Amino acid sequence: MNNSLELIRLNGGRAGYYLANLREKEYDYYGESLDEVSAVFIMLVIGKANPQESDLS
């Protein structure tokens, strides 16, 4: 089956941001807005809340 058709069927065709491993056919939904995606990444300790802040103080 075409991968794009599988993505449409995924999560009821819900629009938003997904991370997909096409080889393993695994998909994770991260939200409808970039703010939701950012919040998930922060929760997973990927990145920081304000990328403009410097760690050098």
N, C-alpha and C positions, 0 to 999 in steps of 0.2 A: 504494500500500500504506500502511496505517496506520503512522505513525511509531513508535508504542509497540511494534508487532509487530517492526519492524526493530530496535529497541533490544534486545528479548528475544533475537533471533537473533544480535545482535552479540556477538562474543567467546564464542560457544557458550552464550549465556544466562547467563554468569557474573555473579553479583551483585557490586556494587561501585559506585564513583563514576565517572561519565563526564562529559565535557564534550562537548556536542553542538551542532553547527551544523546545525540542521534544514533551513535553506534550501539549503545546499550538500550536505547528507547526508554530513557528515564527523563522525566520532566518535573521541574519544580516551579510553582507559581510564586511570584514575589510581590504582586500587587498591581493596582491600576495606575498609580502615579509614581513619579521618581522619588517623592518623599517617602512613600511606603517601601520602595525598594531600598532606599538609603537606611531606613529604620531597621529593616531585616539585616542588612549588611553590618550595621553597628551592633545589633544583637549577636551576630555571629563573629564579632570582633574582626571585621574586615573593613578597614578604613577608619575614619574618625568623624565625629559629628560635624565639625566645621573644618573642611580641608584647608581653609585659609590660615588656620592657627598653626603656629610653628611649635615643634617640640623643644626648640632651643630657647630656653629662658635665661 
